[in-house]
Amino acid sequence: MIEVRDLHKSFGDLEVLRGIDLEVAAGEVVCVIGPSGSGKSTLLRCVDLLEVPTSGSVTVDGVELTDPECDIDAVRRRIGMVFQQFNLFPHLSALANVTIAQRKVLRRSAAEADEVARANLERVGLSDKVDAYPAQLSGGQQQRVAIARALAMGPSVMLFDEPTSALDPELVGDVLAVMRGLAVEGMTMMVVTHEMTFAREVADRVVFMDGGVIVEEGPAADVIGSPASDRARTFLSRVLDPAAAQVGEVEDA
């Protein structure tokens, strides 16, 4: 469903991605982990061509997005993107936030868009919030509206860029529960995340990135439970047991 070949991305003199090769099969859930600045979010944004690669190719659902002749807007209709920030229209209700792209982009009638929006808000557990405005919703609820908005477009692929990083800890669970449900339904998902428990439980495969390259990838039990590289072991020891990492830093000092 997703095929990335020899992907490079530079911002001026800074090379953020240095030759990424990655495939995601239909129905597969791939979690991308790694330290800040490793290139995870840039990789995800290149898959949707929100960032234009410096070189290399990206193919989604059989269409090469990096082909100059590609109709990017048409392909993006098949790709759902959920960001760290919710990016909801503050002056629109939850229902209107989920219907607007359907009407403007897919040209659905108001009645059809409304029906699809209500079904997807129910899907993410927000059927009782259809008339609420973003300011009346918690961060977790806003993120679930954003997921419903993406799902309403009928995507074949869902991309999540650290979808829980802006949430208070007590709100994370509801968003992850929705994502678990999508995985069970067979949605193809590529998830940049710091939620190791989610990655361990849900991912078919985990990709560990550092320094703009894929250092290792494999089943979650292997990459998270028994990483092969020193870089992954160091990162995971700090993420999985930050208290121990702080003790280690004090002892080293």
Secondary structure as UniProt FT lines:
FT   STRAND          2..11
FT   TURN            12..13
FT   STRAND          14..24
FT   TURN            26..27
FT   STRAND          29..33
FT   TURN            36..37
FT   HELIX           40..47
FT   TURN            48..49
FT   STRAND          55..60
FT   TURN            61..62
FT   STRAND          63..64
FT   TURN            65..66
FT   TURN            68..69
FT   HELIX           72..76
FT   TURN            77..78
FT   STRAND          79..82
FT   TURN            90..91
FT   HELIX           94..104
FT   HELIX           110..123
FT   TURN            124..125
FT   HELIX           127..129
FT   TURN            130..131
FT   HELIX           134..136
FT   HELIX           139..151
FT   TURN            152..153
FT   STRAND          157..161
FT   TURN            163..166
FT   HELIX           169..185
FT   STRAND          188..192
FT   HELIX           196..202
FT   STRAND          205..210
FT   TURN            211..212
FT   STRAND          213..218
FT   HELIX           220..223
FT   TURN            224..225
FT   HELIX           230..240
FT   HELIX           242..252
//
